[in-house]
Amino acid sequence: MESRHAQRKNEHLSLAAKYYNQVHHHYFDQVRLIHDSLPELSTDDVDLHVQLADNLTIENPFYIEAMTGGSAQALKINRQLAQLAHKHHLPMATGSLSIINKDPQAYASFDVIREENPDGIIFANLSANATLEQAQEAISLLHANALELHINAAQELIMPEGDRDFNWLDNIQYLVSELNIPVIVKEVGFGMSKTTIAKLQTHDVHLINVSGRGGTNFAAIENRRNHDLNFESLLDWGQTTPESLLEAHSIRRGKTEIIASGGIISPLDVIKAGVLGARAVGVAGYFLNILQQDGYEQLDQTLNEWKIIIKRLLALLGCVSFTELSRVEYVLGTDLLSYARQRHLR
Ligand SMILES: Cc1cc2nc3c(=O)[nH]c(=O)nc-3n(C[C@H](O)[C@H](O)[C@H](O)COP(=O)(O)O)c2cc1C
């Protein structure tokens, strides 16, 4: 019999699959790239490496975003994802390791990620209220290359057993100052505003994953798990990923690097996120859905295709690197343009 923490992880996996099939909006359609018929380079000129921090360079601009850990089912999924991350040289973020403090049996489901991918890039994932000891333990368990801290107030408030205390900034700043690996602060699918990003910047966070609305919907997932309160009115809460990237675009970057995730379902979405200023792109629900519905071989093939297509799209746009995408021209659809104007982002 698994612990109730492990059961929650299993519910997340099954509900994520259920609601992923009900996603109808594709917000990246609101971004159209301008074609240049004279790229003047060859695909051989394109280099997919991206430097995210002094000691963090990734071989591909997209990666497997934080999902699971803590149950037998999570162990199986993490093993498969880690094998594919290893094979395709993709970074992989773990699900939240907060569970290992409550349920020691959870260790194995995280351990397997490093076991299957001994020399790959792994991001450990914890809640923003993690203690320094918890962060150090998670990093050493995985020999992690970076630590993701998730900020998920909307999810926690809808979750029946969720946290109700969201004083995170000072703790985040403390962890950033004490840890000797890069720290990424990420949302979980509700997006970020320029106010959020500015607050993170003033608390010394330089890697920010806006993780916006448009894919996995934790309002829907937690509302389904909540049998006492109905949060249906929050199903559209938060900024979409393109909106969040425009928010990020509008503020002074300094040394801040922006990462995108949330509703990424194609190589073109990865490219569009890069055009809107993302340095790298995380994908969770879409890859999980392929793995759970169509199996390991299909995800293997998809990851291979994405790498090839992203390289060709960079060549088509005349860019030798992912970072160069920020100079590609684009136009916005009516809804996104209206959002940008009302928020004074353009
Ligand atoms: C089953 C599942 C579990 C998740 N668990 C975590 C988690 O533990 N920590 C975290 O930071 N994000 C978690 N996420 C959120 C993703 O990392 C990502 O921010 C979000 O799903 C948006 O990306 P997507 O639309 O590609 O799924 C989870 C996502 C899924 C699908």
The ligand as an SDF file (V2000), in Angstrom:
LIG
                    3D

 31 33  0  0  0  0  0  0  0  0999 V2000
    2.0750   15.1840  -13.7550 C   0  0  0  0  0  0  0  0  0  0  0  0
    2.7610   16.4970  -13.5510 C   0  0  0  0  0  0  0  0  0  0  0  0
    3.4030   16.7320  -12.3560 C   0  0  0  0  0  0  0  0  0  0  0  0
    4.0830   17.9350  -12.1340 C   0  0  0  0  0  0  0  0  0  0  0  0
    4.7950   18.1110  -10.9770 N   0  0  0  0  0  0  0  0  0  0  0  0
    5.5740   19.2020  -10.8370 C   0  0  0  0  0  0  0  0  0  0  0  0
    6.4620   19.3210   -9.7380 C   0  0  0  0  0  0  0  0  0  0  0  0
    6.5690   18.4440   -8.8980 O   0  0  0  0  0  0  0  0  0  0  0  0
    7.2020   20.4600   -9.6340 N   0  0  0  0  0  0  0  0  0  0  0  0
    7.1200   21.4680  -10.5670 C   0  0  0  0  0  0  0  0  0  0  0  0
    7.8370   22.4600  -10.4790 O   0  0  0  0  0  0  0  0  0  0  0  0
    6.2860   21.3750  -11.6190 N   0  0  0  0  0  0  0  0  0  0  0  0
    5.5310   20.2710  -11.7840 C   0  0  0  0  0  0  0  0  0  0  0  0
    4.7220   20.1650  -12.8830 N   0  0  0  0  0  0  0  0  0  0  0  0
    4.5460   21.3320  -13.7540 C   0  0  0  0  0  0  0  0  0  0  0  0
    5.4350   21.3270  -14.9970 C   0  0  0  0  0  0  0  0  0  0  0  0
    6.7870   21.2900  -14.6570 O   0  0  0  0  0  0  0  0  0  0  0  0
    5.1460   22.5470  -15.8920 C   0  0  0  0  0  0  0  0  0  0  0  0
    5.5350   23.7290  -15.2270 O   0  0  0  0  0  0  0  0  0  0  0  0
    3.6720   22.6550  -16.2520 C   0  0  0  0  0  0  0  0  0  0  0  0
    3.1000   21.3820  -16.3910 O   0  0  0  0  0  0  0  0  0  0  0  0
    3.4510   23.4000  -17.5670 C   0  0  0  0  0  0  0  0  0  0  0  0
    4.0690   22.7330  -18.6500 O   0  0  0  0  0  0  0  0  0  0  0  0
    3.2540   21.7890  -19.6960 P   0  0  0  0  0  0  0  0  0  0  0  0
    2.0820   22.5840  -20.1930 O   0  0  0  0  0  0  0  0  0  0  0  0
    4.2620   21.4460  -20.7390 O   0  0  0  0  0  0  0  0  0  0  0  0
    2.8130   20.5940  -18.9290 O   0  0  0  0  0  0  0  0  0  0  0  0
    4.0520   18.9550  -13.1380 C   0  0  0  0  0  0  0  0  0  0  0  0
    3.4140   18.7000  -14.3500 C   0  0  0  0  0  0  0  0  0  0  0  0
    2.7760   17.4890  -14.5720 C   0  0  0  0  0  0  0  0  0  0  0  0
    2.1390   17.2490  -15.9080 C   0  0  0  0  0  0  0  0  0  0  0  0
  1  2  1  0
  2  3  1  0
  2 30  2  0
  3  4  2  0
  4  5  1  0
  4 28  1  0
  5  6  2  0
  6  7  1  0
  6 13  1  0
  7  8  2  0
  7  9  1  0
  9 10  1  0
 10 11  2  0
 10 12  1  0
 12 13  2  0
 13 14  1  0
 14 15  1  0
 14 28  1  0
 15 16  1  0
 16 17  1  0
 16 18  1  0
 18 19  1  0
 18 20  1  0
 20 21  1  0
 20 22  1  0
 22 23  1  0
 23 24  1  0
 24 25  2  0
 24 26  1  0
 24 27  1  0
 28 29  2  0
 29 30  1  0
 30 31  1  0
M  END
$$$$
